[in-house]
Amino acid sequence: MRFFEIDGGEIRIDGVPTRDMRREDVHSLFCMVLQDTWLFEGTIRENLVYCDEGVDDEKVRQACRAVGLDHFIRSQPHGYDTVLTDQINLSQGQKQQMTIARAMIADKPMLILDEATSNVDTRTELKIQQAMDELMRGRTSFVIAHRLSTIKNADLILVMKEGDIIESGTHDELLAQGGFYADLYNSQFAE
């Protein structure tokens, strides 16, 4: 995302080197769902559309239905116009669902998911994983995760250890290699 300039080689987006693009233009191509969710004081709708102007209500509701949040929002005193305050108790999972819905509404061509399910329970993780699968469809997605269930379906997995890439491949290829990834995966899903 050009937070830092690279030392060698180049990163291209649709064939254009990122060094030839304005930093703001690179940023505008990404949406992010991070480990630490952030909401601001304002209505639920304002939190969902964030800086996007002209987003219609149906697009907002559609995103919230996709992440399993629409019913909860409609049960609030003013629905999507409910102001988020200390009196509205959102669970960590609901906050994460809101950030995923926000990314769906933003509809950028690239997506960064950084430990997006690390703060939720297993049941909520399954709901969120389904929403993230929908969000990733048709996008270039960078998924950073320790929970390997979230990256199992990736086209390419880069396994990092101490800052270095030590293995790469699909889930099945990495399991067949019997290396670090396979050991890690098996330890997470051992009976």
KEGU-531899 format. One record per residue (C-alpha): residue in three letters; x, y, z; residue number from 1. Coordinates in steps of 0.1 Angstrom, whole numbers, plus 5000, padded with zeros to 4 digits. Example, Ala and Ser with C-alpha at 12.3 -4.5 7.8 and 13.67 -1.06 7.14 Angstrom:
BEGIN
@aa:ala; x:5123; y:4955; z:5078; i:1
@aa:ser; x:5137; y:4989; z:5071; i:2
END
This chain:
BEGIN
@aa:met; x:5000; y:5000; z:5000; i:1
@aa:arg; x:5031; y:5022; z:4997; i:2
@aa:phe; x:5034; y:5029; z:5034; i:3
@aa:phe; x:5071; y:5022; z:5028; i:4
@aa:glu; x:5090; y:5024; z:4995; i:5
@aa:ile; x:5105; y:4991; z:4984; i:6
@aa:asp; x:5142; y:4985; z:4982; i:7
@aa:gly; x:5142; y:4964; z:4951; i:8
@aa:gly; x:5120; y:4950; z:4924; i:9
@aa:glu; x:5086; y:4965; z:4918; i:10
@aa:ile; x:5050; y:4960; z:4927; i:11
@aa:arg; x:5025; y:4965; z:4899; i:12
@aa:ile; x:4988; y:4971; z:4900; i:13
@aa:asp; x:4971; y:4963; z:4867; i:14
@aa:gly; x:5006; y:4966; z:4851; i:15
@aa:val; x:5014; y:5000; z:4866; i:16
@aa:pro; x:5043; y:5002; z:4890; i:17
@aa:thr; x:5031; y:5015; z:4923; i:18
@aa:arg; x:5060; y:5039; z:4925; i:19
@aa:asp; x:5044; y:5057; z:4895; i:20
@aa:met; x:5011; y:5061; z:4913; i:21
@aa:arg; x:5002; y:5086; z:4940; i:22
@aa:arg; x:5001; y:5070; z:4974; i:23
@aa:glu; x:4965; y:5081; z:4978; i:24
@aa:asp; x:4956; y:5064; z:4945; i:25
@aa:val; x:4971; y:5031; z:4957; i:26
@aa:his; x:4953; y:5034; z:4990; i:27
@aa:ser; x:4920; y:5040; z:4973; i:28
@aa:leu; x:4922; y:5006; z:4956; i:29
@aa:phe; x:4922; y:4987; z:4990; i:30
@aa:cys; x:4897; y:4980; z:5017; i:31
@aa:met; x:4908; y:4964; z:5050; i:32
@aa:val; x:4893; y:4943; z:5077; i:33
@aa:leu; x:4917; y:4943; z:5106; i:34
@aa:gln; x:4921; y:4924; z:5139; i:35
@aa:asp; x:4912; y:4955; z:5159; i:36
@aa:thr; x:4878; y:4968; z:5148; i:37
@aa:trp; x:4871; y:5005; z:5149; i:38
@aa:leu; x:4838; y:5022; z:5151; i:39
@aa:phe; x:4832; y:5059; z:5156; i:40
@aa:glu; x:4804; y:5079; z:5172; i:41
@aa:gly; x:4776; y:5082; z:5147; i:42
@aa:thr; x:4748; y:5061; z:5133; i:43
@aa:ile; x:4752; y:5025; z:5124; i:44
@aa:arg; x:4746; y:5035; z:5087; i:45
@aa:glu; x:4773; y:5062; z:5090; i:46
@aa:asn; x:4798; y:5036; z:5104; i:47
@aa:leu; x:4790; y:5013; z:5075; i:48
@aa:val; x:4793; y:5037; z:5046; i:49
@aa:tyr; x:4822; y:5056; z:5062; i:50
@aa:cys; x:4835; y:5080; z:5035; i:51
@aa:asp; x:4815; y:5067; z:5006; i:52
@aa:glu; x:4789; y:5091; z:4994; i:53
@aa:gly; x:4758; y:5082; z:4975; i:54
@aa:val; x:4755; y:5046; z:4989; i:55
@aa:asp; x:4719; y:5035; z:4986; i:56
@aa:asp; x:4701; y:5019; z:5015; i:57
@aa:glu; x:4697; y:4986; z:4997; i:58
@aa:lys; x:4734; y:4982; z:4992; i:59
@aa:val; x:4739; y:4987; z:5030; i:60
@aa:arg; x:4712; y:4962; z:5039; i:61
@aa:gln; x:4725; y:4937; z:5014; i:62
@aa:ala; x:4760; y:4938; z:5029; i:63
@aa:cys; x:4745; y:4935; z:5064; i:64
@aa:arg; x:4724; y:4905; z:5054; i:65
@aa:ala; x:4755; y:4889; z:5039; i:66
@aa:val; x:4774; y:4892; z:5072; i:67
@aa:gly; x:4744; y:4881; z:5093; i:68
@aa:leu; x:4739; y:4915; z:5109; i:69
@aa:asp; x:4707; y:4929; z:5094; i:70
@aa:his; x:4683; y:4914; z:5119; i:71
@aa:phe; x:4703; y:4927; z:5148; i:72
@aa:ile; x:4704; y:4962; z:5134; i:73
@aa:arg; x:4667; y:4962; z:5126; i:74
@aa:ser; x:4660; y:4952; z:5162; i:75
@aa:gln; x:4677; y:4984; z:5175; i:76
@aa:pro; x:4656; y:5014; z:5185; i:77
@aa:his; x:4661; y:5033; z:5153; i:78
@aa:gly; x:4674; y:5005; z:5130; i:79
@aa:tyr; x:4702; y:5017; z:5108; i:80
@aa:asp; x:4698; y:5052; z:5122; i:81
@aa:thr; x:4706; y:5041; z:5157; i:82
@aa:val; x:4735; y:5061; z:5171; i:83
@aa:leu; x:4763; y:5039; z:5185; i:84
@aa:thr; x:4768; y:5048; z:5221; i:85
@aa:asp; x:4779; y:5030; z:5252; i:86
@aa:gln; x:4743; y:5018; z:5256; i:87
@aa:ile; x:4745; y:4998; z:5224; i:88
@aa:asn; x:4764; y:4967; z:5234; i:89
@aa:leu; x:4781; y:4953; z:5204; i:90
@aa:ser; x:4799; y:4920; z:5208; i:91
@aa:gln; x:4834; y:4917; z:5193; i:92
@aa:gly; x:4819; y:4895; z:5166; i:93
@aa:gln; x:4792; y:4921; z:5157; i:94
@aa:lys; x:4819; y:4948; z:5155; i:95
@aa:gln; x:4839; y:4926; z:5131; i:96
@aa:gln; x:4808; y:4918; z:5111; i:97
@aa:met; x:4803; y:4956; z:5107; i:98
@aa:thr; x:4838; y:4961; z:5094; i:99
@aa:ile; x:4833; y:4933; z:5069; i:100
@aa:ala; x:4800; y:4949; z:5058; i:101
@aa:arg; x:4819; y:4982; z:5055; i:102
@aa:ala; x:4844; y:4966; z:5032; i:103
@aa:met; x:4816; y:4950; z:5011; i:104
@aa:ile; x:4800; y:4984; z:5007; i:105
@aa:ala; x:4833; y:5001; z:4998; i:106
@aa:asp; x:4837; y:4975; z:4970; i:107
@aa:lys; x:4874; y:4980; z:4963; i:108
@aa:pro; x:4893; y:4957; z:4939; i:109
@aa:met; x:4918; y:4946; z:4966; i:110
@aa:leu; x:4913; y:4935; z:5001; i:111
@aa:ile; x:4935; y:4931; z:5031; i:112
@aa:leu; x:4923; y:4908; z:5059; i:113
@aa:asp; x:4946; y:4910; z:5089; i:114
@aa:glu; x:4938; y:4885; z:5116; i:115
@aa:ala; x:4902; y:4893; z:5110; i:116
@aa:thr; x:4888; y:4864; z:5131; i:117
@aa:ser; x:4913; y:4863; z:5159; i:118
@aa:asn; x:4891; y:4881; z:5185; i:119
@aa:val; x:4859; y:4860; z:5181; i:120
@aa:asp; x:4846; y:4827; z:5193; i:121
@aa:thr; x:4844; y:4797; z:5170; i:122
@aa:arg; x:4807; y:4799; z:5162; i:123
@aa:thr; x:4810; y:4836; z:5153; i:124
@aa:glu; x:4842; y:4828; z:5133; i:125
@aa:leu; x:4822; y:4804; z:5111; i:126
@aa:lys; x:4796; y:4832; z:5103; i:127
@aa:ile; x:4824; y:4857; z:5097; i:128
@aa:gln; x:4843; y:4832; z:5075; i:129
@aa:gln; x:4813; y:4828; z:5053; i:130
@aa:ala; x:4810; y:4866; z:5050; i:131
@aa:met; x:4847; y:4869; z:5042; i:132
@aa:asp; x:4845; y:4842; z:5016; i:133
@aa:glu; x:4817; y:4863; z:4999; i:134
@aa:leu; x:4838; y:4895; z:5003; i:135
@aa:met; x:4869; y:4879; z:4987; i:136
@aa:arg; x:4850; y:4867; z:4956; i:137
@aa:gly; x:4863; y:4885; z:4925; i:138
@aa:arg; x:4890; y:4905; z:4945; i:139
@aa:thr; x:4927; y:4902; z:4949; i:140
@aa:ser; x:4929; y:4894; z:4987; i:141
@aa:phe; x:4958; y:4894; z:5011; i:142
@aa:val; x:4949; y:4873; z:5041; i:143
@aa:ile; x:4972; y:4875; z:5072; i:144
@aa:ala; x:4962; y:4848; z:5097; i:145
@aa:his; x:4974; y:4824; z:5123; i:146
@aa:arg; x:4941; y:4805; z:5122; i:147
@aa:leu; x:4948; y:4784; z:5092; i:148
@aa:ser; x:4911; y:4777; z:5086; i:149
@aa:thr; x:4908; y:4813; z:5072; i:150
@aa:ile; x:4934; y:4807; z:5045; i:151
@aa:lys; x:4927; y:4771; z:5035; i:152
@aa:asn; x:4910; y:4781; z:5002; i:153
@aa:ala; x:4937; y:4806; z:4991; i:154
@aa:asp; x:4952; y:4803; z:4956; i:155
@aa:leu; x:4987; y:4809; z:4971; i:156
@aa:ile; x:4998; y:4806; z:5007; i:157
@aa:leu; x:5031; y:4822; z:5017; i:158
@aa:val; x:5044; y:4807; z:5050; i:159
@aa:met; x:5065; y:4831; z:5070; i:160
@aa:lys; x:5087; y:4824; z:5099; i:161
@aa:glu; x:5108; y:4850; z:5116; i:162
@aa:gly; x:5102; y:4875; z:5087; i:163
@aa:asp; x:5112; y:4851; z:5059; i:164
@aa:ile; x:5091; y:4832; z:5034; i:165
@aa:ile; x:5099; y:4795; z:5041; i:166
@aa:glu; x:5072; y:4777; z:5020; i:167
@aa:ser; x:5047; y:4785; z:4994; i:168
@aa:gly; x:5019; y:4767; z:4976; i:169
@aa:thr; x:4982; y:4758; z:4979; i:170
@aa:his; x:4969; y:4743; z:5011; i:171
@aa:asp; x:4970; y:4708; z:4996; i:172
@aa:glu; x:5005; y:4713; z:4982; i:173
@aa:leu; x:5018; y:4725; z:5016; i:174
@aa:leu; x:5002; y:4696; z:5034; i:175
@aa:ala; x:5018; y:4672; z:5010; i:176
@aa:gln; x:5052; y:4688; z:5016; i:177
@aa:gly; x:5050; y:4678; z:5052; i:178
@aa:gly; x:5069; y:4709; z:5064; i:179
@aa:phe; x:5063; y:4737; z:5087; i:180
@aa:tyr; x:5028; y:4745; z:5074; i:181
@aa:ala; x:5017; y:4709; z:5076; i:182
@aa:asp; x:5030; y:4707; z:5112; i:183
@aa:leu; x:5012; y:4739; z:5121; i:184
@aa:tyr; x:4980; y:4729; z:5104; i:185
@aa:asn; x:4980; y:4694; z:5120; i:186
@aa:ser; x:4986; y:4709; z:5155; i:187
@aa:gln; x:4957; y:4733; z:5151; i:188
@aa:phe; x:4933; y:4706; z:5140; i:189
@aa:ala; x:4945; y:4676; z:5159; i:190
@aa:glu; x:4918; y:4657; z:5179; i:191
END
